[in-house]
Amino acid sequence: MRHPHAPALTTVVRAILNRLKTKYERERLTGPRQSLLVLLTSIHSGIDRIGVRPARLVAMRTFEACLDWRPGHMPSTSAICRGLRKLCPVMLEMVIAESLSELARITGPCVLIHRRRLVAIDGVRINARRTSALARWLGLPKQGDDRKAHQPQALVVTARCVLTGATLAQEIVRHDGSERACARRIVDRLAGMGPMLVVMDRGFPARDLIAQLLRRRIDFVVRMCGGKCAWRELHGHDVGPGHDRMVDLRLRGADGRWQTCRLRTILTQRPRRGRPRCNRTPEQALLLTNLTGSYWSTQRIVALYHRRWDIETSFREDKRLLGATRSRATTRNGFTNELLALQIYRTLMAIAAALVVSATAAPQRWDDPRAKRLNTPQLIVAAWWLLVAACLPRGHRGDPVLLALCEILRDAEKRRPFRMFKRICKGVEGVWKNKVEGDIR
């Protein structure tokens, strides 16, 4: 079965890769384009096969015709490592900018929720290789008994589009860095990307960050700390049943003076059992937002905040499916390049998903629990075959691309084979989960 947008996909990916210059100043056997393909190959190989040597073998088998790696003249592992060291983050940032612009052109207004782009900001820690250069840059986290860990660790604060899963901006700092400071820099970068609706969890909200969101005219829904850690204006608000009221908060303006801003606070009801709070004690959430008016009902704002959990799911996919549990780079530029290559790969996945969803007969609502879900492992395979089809000659048949695109969407309500119970969700490892205890998977 041919997909209506399959030919356009390879053209888009080819245009993205052409943004990278083809030669270094001193080129031998590898150039920037070949080095980027080696990085993407290591991402596709997964955690069990990540590294330069297996990526070189996969790249030689796949891209032998288009990379000028003739039999008997293929670069060695050391030559590929030298080429990767020459690959600067600025080069990959150009490719990322081109891929995000292509994604915005393809999705158009379909990526907007209530005329805004829903963006989640959160942080994740990634272990780096044990080298002196990375230890000086990232630092060694402390363990119990005031002992330090053997591996450096980085804090990566990311802003991702909830609907597409593409990374719009990210900051890489030391393991003990400030998530709020990174979020402030990310907000400045998001201000020029159109109307935004930012959702954040506890730990991010601060008076200077809230004031910056208001100055940049970015809508937000953030969860505030309750109890003794709550702001003094919010003390006593988390008592009793659910509330929805306006509160005056003191925030520092652009001129440095303290001002009083009127914002909206919502105390949610106790949620039902289920993901992501399965087997946990249900808790109430105190939300702070600048969305007012009759259009923004309490249920609508709470539903928008619940979509923040998608960024946690994307972090799990990065670590378990895309091999981002531990970096293999030994230098600062190499560590940054691996994260930027991961960002490129996720953008290619978002482009494939956007065209597949747009080709469906009826558009699906973003908050429909019965809507079809995207099969993430199949999206990873589809993004890889898109790279292969874009690098091979134009007359090459793209049958693997067509087969991969047909398997991206799956029915969330479909019953499992030879089972009488409905499946709840699909784990990232492909394991079907069920309510019944003791059910044989």
Secondary structure, DSSP 8 states (H G I E B T S, - for coil): ---TTHHHHHHHHHHHHTTS-S--SS-SS--HHHHHHHHHHHHHH-TTT-SHHHHHHHHHHHSTTTTT--TT----HHHHHHHHHH--HHHHHHHHHHHHHHHHHHHGGGG-BTTBEEEEEEEEEEE----HHHHHHH---B-GGG-B-SS-EEEEEEEEETTT--EEEEEEEETT--HHHHHHHHHHHHTTSSSEEEEE-TT---HHHHHHHHHTT-EEEEEE--GGGS-GGGTTTTSSS--EEEEEEEEE-TTS-EEEEEEEEEE-----S-TTSTTS-----EEEE---SSSS-HHHHHHHHHTTHHHHHHHHHHHHTS--SB----SHHHHHHHHHHHHHHHHHHHHHHHHHHHTSSS---TT-TTS-EE-HHHHHHHHHHHHHHHHS-TTS--HHHHHHHHTSEE-TT-B-TT-SSB---B-TTS-B--SSTT---
